Amino acid sequence: MQKYFIYLAYDGTNYHGWQIQPNGISVQECLMKALSTFLRHEIEVIGAGRTDAGVHASLMVAHFEFEELLDTDSVTDKLNRLLPPDISVYRVCRVRPDAHARFDATARTYKYYVTTAKYPFNRQYRCRVYNQLDYERMNEAARTLLEYTDFTSFSKLHTDVKTNICHITHAEWTQEDDATWVFTIRSDRFLRNMVRAIVGTLLEVGRGKLTIEGFRKVIEQQDRGKAGTSAPGNALFLVNVEYPENIFESSK
């Protein structure tokens, strides 16, 4: 069997997240249907992770297996013809038979956007805030995330993961324009709902409702009930998934 990685992007507005759901359409389901139609064979697709309902990806990675050697440029072109307008494939590439889109990923990066401006074309992709936030204090709190590894306080309850340990290597708010700020966070892995819970809690810091020390306590108490409300999913984007170079097969 040959194994392939698919690099894709999607607008999550109309989907119940990445993973196949019994109660609504998912990105994974659409991709599997398109691949199965094109290859005339039932194809299973495994993603690098899950994104929640309404969350977007400017770069997601998934893998699939097929018994024949494929022209990857042709697969990319055919998938883009079969997929709906809100899902697009950048490229398809061959990887080692033991490569895995989820388990071989060394890092993932998300971005979360907030804005004070009312702008019709941003409403699906930005979280609008109605008061001034102290981003300097929010960044001070964000830096403390790098000192911890147990993020139970920011995890959705009753998930099936075996550990809540994550290694965050970057967490920072930067200004994009007069009205918009973006929070960028990079880690080896993320828990369900983790980024939105972190953002929601950092917004409490920015509003002056939570101190830096209070933010530390939220992490240390390892209790989801102590953290802030999760920020809305529509402003969250998965923007990168990283892999070791040695899992990719030569194109020669």
C-alpha positions, 0 to 999 in steps of 0.5 A, spaced: 500 500 500 502 507 498 501 512 503 499 519 501 499 526 505 493 531 503 495 538 505 488 542 505 484 548 507 477 549 509 472 554 511 469 551 517 462 555 518 458 550 515 461 544 518 460 540 524 468 540 525 473 536 522 471 529 524 465 525 522 459 526 526 452 522 526 448 529 526 451 533 521 456 534 515 464 534 517 470 536 513 473 529 513 466 526 510 467 530 504 474 529 503 473 521 504 467 522 499 471 526 494 477 521 494 472 515 494 469 517 488 475 519 484 479 513 486 473 508 485 474 505 492 472 506 499 478 510 502 479 512 509 482 519 511 485 520 518 487 527 520 492 531 523 487 532 529 480 535 530 477 542 529 471 543 533 464 546 529 465 552 526 473 552 526 477 554 520 484 551 517 488 555 513 492 548 513 490 541 515 494 535 513 490 528 513 493 521 510 490 516 506 492 509 503 491 506 496 494 500 493 497 504 486 502 509 485 498 515 484 500 522 480 499 526 486 498 533 481 492 529 478 489 527 485 490 534 487 486 537 481 481 532 481 479 533 488 479 540 487 473 539 482 469 534 486 470 538 493 465 543 495 467 551 494 469 551 502 474 546 502 481 546 497 487 542 497 494 545 496 497 538 494 498 531 495 505 527 496 507 520 498 510 519 504 513 513 508 508 507 509 508 508 516 507 515 516 501 518 520 498 525 519 496 525 527 502 521 530 508 524 526 506 531 527 511 534 531 508 541 532 501 545 530 500 552 530 493 556 531 491 563 530 485 566 534 483 573 531 479 579 535 477 585 533 473 592 535 471 593 528 464 592 526 465 589 519 460 585 515 465 581 511 469 579 518 463 577 522 465 569 520 472 570 521 473 574 527 471 575 535 468 582 536 470 585 543 467 591 545 472 594 550 479 595 550 483 590 552 490 590 555 494 586 551 501 587 554 498 584 560 495 578 556 502 577 553 505 577 560 499 571 562 500 568 555 508 567 557 506 563 563 503 558 559 510 556 557 512 554 564 507 549 565 505 542 561 498 540 564 493 543 561 487 540 564 484 547 566 483 548 559 481 541 556 473 539 554 471 535 560 470 527 559 474 526 553 478 520 551 485 522 551 490 519 556 494 525 558 493 532 558 500 534 558 502 539 552 508 542 551 507 549 548 513 553 545 510 559 543 504 564 545 503 571 543 498 576 542 500 581 536 497 587 533 495 586 525 491 593 524 488 598 528 482 594 530 485 587 530 489 583 534 491 575 533 493 570 538 498 565 535 500 559 539 504 553 537 505 546 541 506 539 540 499 537 541 492 540 543 487 538 547 479 538 545 477 546 546 484 548 549 485 554 544 479 557 545 479 556 553 486 559 553 483 565 549 477 566 553 481 566 560 486 571 557 480 575 555 479 576 562 486 578 564 485 583 558 479 586 561 482 586 568 477 581 571 483 576 572 490 577 575 497 574 572 497 570 578 490 568 578 491 566 571 497 562 574 492 559 579 487 557 573 492 553 570 495 550 577 488 548 579 487 543 573 480 545 574 476 547 567 471 550 572 476 555 574 478 557 567 474 563 563 468 561 558 471 558 551 472 564 546 467 563 539 470 558 534 469 562 528 475 566 529 480 560 530 484 557 525 489 551 524 495 554 520 500 549 520 502 542 522 509 540 522 513 533 520 520 531 520 523 531 513 524 523 513 517 521 513 516 524 506 518 519 500 522 522 494 518 525 488 524 522 483 
